[in-house]
């Protein structure tokens, strides 16, 4: 487990290297806690799904987020 202060320093180095849309998605994922689906991210950020899926893949490729696997959508 990474200490909070270590994570904060790490992210201060990472964020400037991210594109604006990547930073928004990463910031959202850090704030919400449990894993989220692309659809949940899209709904929370009020953006088209293609703004989310591409950014999530880029963040995964950089090792900044991990795929938590498949899960059923929450009942509404």
C-alpha atoms as an extended CHARMM CRD file, in Angstrom:
* protein
*
        76  EXT
         1         1  UNK       CA              0.0000000000        0.0000000000        0.0000000000  PROA      1               0.0000000000
         2         2  UNK       CA              1.2880000000        3.4560000000       -0.9070000000  PROA      2               0.0000000000
         3         3  UNK       CA              1.3370000000        6.0850000000        1.8150000000  PROA      3               0.0000000000
         4         4  UNK       CA             -0.9410000000        9.0630000000        1.1340000000  PROA      4               0.0000000000
         5         5  UNK       CA              1.9500000000       11.5170000000        0.9780000000  PROA      5               0.0000000000
         6         6  UNK       CA              3.8760000000        9.2830000000       -1.4320000000  PROA      6               0.0000000000
         7         7  UNK       CA              0.8260000000        8.9880000000       -3.6600000000  PROA      7               0.0000000000
         8         8  UNK       CA              0.3450000000       12.7640000000       -3.6050000000  PROA      8               0.0000000000
         9         9  UNK       CA              3.9560000000       13.3660000000       -4.6990000000  PROA      9               0.0000000000
        10        10  UNK       CA              3.6640000000       10.6770000000       -7.3950000000  PROA      10              0.0000000000
        11        11  UNK       CA              0.4850000000       12.2150000000       -8.7800000000  PROA      11              0.0000000000
        12        12  UNK       CA              1.9810000000       15.7130000000       -8.8340000000  PROA      12              0.0000000000
        13        13  UNK       CA              4.5940000000       14.2970000000      -11.2070000000  PROA      13              0.0000000000
        14        14  UNK       CA              2.0480000000       12.3380000000      -13.2820000000  PROA      14              0.0000000000
        15        15  UNK       CA             -0.7170000000       14.9130000000      -13.7530000000  PROA      15              0.0000000000
        16        16  UNK       CA              1.3270000000       17.4510000000      -15.7510000000  PROA      16              0.0000000000
        17        17  UNK       CA              2.1750000000       14.7010000000      -18.2640000000  PROA      17              0.0000000000
        18        18  UNK       CA             -1.4870000000       13.7630000000      -18.8100000000  PROA      18              0.0000000000
        19        19  UNK       CA             -3.8600000000       15.2380000000      -21.3230000000  PROA      19              0.0000000000
        20        20  UNK       CA             -6.7890000000       17.1990000000      -19.9230000000  PROA      20              0.0000000000
        21        21  UNK       CA             -9.3520000000       14.4310000000      -20.5660000000  PROA      21              0.0000000000
        22        22  UNK       CA             -7.0380000000       11.7880000000      -19.0650000000  PROA      22              0.0000000000
        23        23  UNK       CA             -6.5470000000       13.9160000000      -15.9520000000  PROA      23              0.0000000000
        24        24  UNK       CA            -10.3080000000       14.3890000000      -15.5220000000  PROA      24              0.0000000000
        25        25  UNK       CA            -10.9610000000       10.6350000000      -15.7270000000  PROA      25              0.0000000000
        26        26  UNK       CA             -8.0700000000        9.7780000000      -13.4050000000  PROA      26              0.0000000000
        27        27  UNK       CA             -9.1240000000       12.4180000000      -10.8840000000  PROA      27              0.0000000000
        28        28  UNK       CA            -12.6830000000       11.0720000000      -10.9040000000  PROA      28              0.0000000000
        29        29  UNK       CA            -11.5110000000        7.4910000000      -10.3910000000  PROA      29              0.0000000000
        30        30  UNK       CA             -9.3230000000        8.5320000000       -7.4660000000  PROA      30              0.0000000000
        31        31  UNK       CA            -12.2230000000       10.3240000000       -5.7890000000  PROA      31              0.0000000000
        32        32  UNK       CA            -14.9210000000        7.6600000000       -6.1020000000  PROA      32              0.0000000000
        33        33  UNK       CA            -13.1800000000        4.7260000000       -4.4770000000  PROA      33              0.0000000000
        34        34  UNK       CA            -14.7040000000        1.4520000000       -5.7240000000  PROA      34              0.0000000000
        35        35  UNK       CA            -14.1760000000        0.3780000000       -9.3500000000  PROA      35              0.0000000000
        36        36  UNK       CA            -16.4430000000        2.0170000000      -11.9060000000  PROA      36              0.0000000000
        37        37  UNK       CA            -17.5880000000        0.9220000000      -15.3340000000  PROA      37              0.0000000000
        38        38  UNK       CA            -16.9700000000        3.1050000000      -18.3640000000  PROA      38              0.0000000000
        39        39  UNK       CA            -20.7050000000        3.8320000000      -18.4280000000  PROA      39              0.0000000000
        40        40  UNK       CA            -20.6760000000        4.9780000000      -14.7980000000  PROA      40              0.0000000000
        41        41  UNK       CA            -17.7220000000        7.2570000000      -15.5330000000  PROA      41              0.0000000000
        42        42  UNK       CA            -19.5000000000        8.6480000000      -18.6040000000  PROA      42              0.0000000000
        43        43  UNK       CA            -22.6500000000        9.3910000000      -16.6330000000  PROA      43              0.0000000000
        44        44  UNK       CA            -20.7750000000       11.0230000000      -13.7480000000  PROA      44              0.0000000000
        45        45  UNK       CA            -18.6740000000       13.2400000000      -16.0190000000  PROA      45              0.0000000000
        46        46  UNK       CA            -21.5150000000       14.0010000000      -18.4910000000  PROA      46              0.0000000000
        47        47  UNK       CA            -19.3880000000       13.1980000000      -21.5360000000  PROA      47              0.0000000000
        48        48  UNK       CA            -19.8030000000       10.8860000000      -24.5460000000  PROA      48              0.0000000000
        49        49  UNK       CA            -18.6860000000        7.2810000000      -23.9890000000  PROA      49              0.0000000000
        50        50  UNK       CA            -15.8490000000        7.6530000000      -26.5220000000  PROA      50              0.0000000000
        51        51  UNK       CA            -14.3210000000       10.3540000000      -24.2800000000  PROA      51              0.0000000000
        52        52  UNK       CA            -14.1300000000        7.7460000000      -21.5200000000  PROA      52              0.0000000000
        53        53  UNK       CA            -13.1590000000        4.4680000000      -23.1940000000  PROA      53              0.0000000000
        54        54  UNK       CA            -10.1230000000        5.9000000000      -24.9640000000  PROA      54              0.0000000000
        55        55  UNK       CA             -8.8850000000        7.7200000000      -21.8690000000  PROA      55              0.0000000000
        56        56  UNK       CA             -9.3370000000        4.6560000000      -19.6530000000  PROA      56              0.0000000000
        57        57  UNK       CA             -7.3600000000        2.5400000000      -22.1280000000  PROA      57              0.0000000000
        58        58  UNK       CA             -4.5770000000        5.1350000000      -22.2350000000  PROA      58              0.0000000000
        59        59  UNK       CA             -4.4670000000        5.2690000000      -18.4290000000  PROA      59              0.0000000000
        60        60  UNK       CA             -4.3870000000        1.4420000000      -18.2890000000  PROA      60              0.0000000000
        61        61  UNK       CA             -1.5470000000        1.3610000000      -20.8230000000  PROA      61              0.0000000000
        62        62  UNK       CA              0.3900000000        3.7870000000      -18.5820000000  PROA      62              0.0000000000
        63        63  UNK       CA             -0.2760000000        1.5930000000      -15.5230000000  PROA      63              0.0000000000
        64        64  UNK       CA             -2.2640000000        4.3350000000      -13.7830000000  PROA      64              0.0000000000
        65        65  UNK       CA             -5.4960000000        2.3280000000      -13.5820000000  PROA      65              0.0000000000
        66        66  UNK       CA             -6.2100000000       -1.3900000000      -13.7050000000  PROA      66              0.0000000000
        67        67  UNK       CA             -9.0760000000       -3.3420000000      -15.1870000000  PROA      67              0.0000000000
        68        68  UNK       CA            -11.1830000000       -4.5870000000      -12.2890000000  PROA      68              0.0000000000
        69        69  UNK       CA            -12.9370000000       -7.1610000000      -14.4660000000  PROA      69              0.0000000000
        70        70  UNK       CA            -16.5310000000       -7.4560000000      -15.5130000000  PROA      70              0.0000000000
        71        71  UNK       CA            -19.4630000000       -6.7960000000      -13.2450000000  PROA      71              0.0000000000
        72        72  UNK       CA            -23.1650000000       -6.3280000000      -13.6010000000  PROA      72              0.0000000000
        73        73  UNK       CA            -24.4950000000       -2.8090000000      -13.9750000000  PROA      73              0.0000000000
        74        74  UNK       CA            -26.0720000000       -1.4140000000      -10.8130000000  PROA      74              0.0000000000
        75        75  UNK       CA            -29.8430000000       -1.6450000000      -10.6550000000  PROA      75              0.0000000000
        76        76  UNK       CA            -31.3860000000        1.7540000000      -11.1970000000  PROA      76              0.0000000000
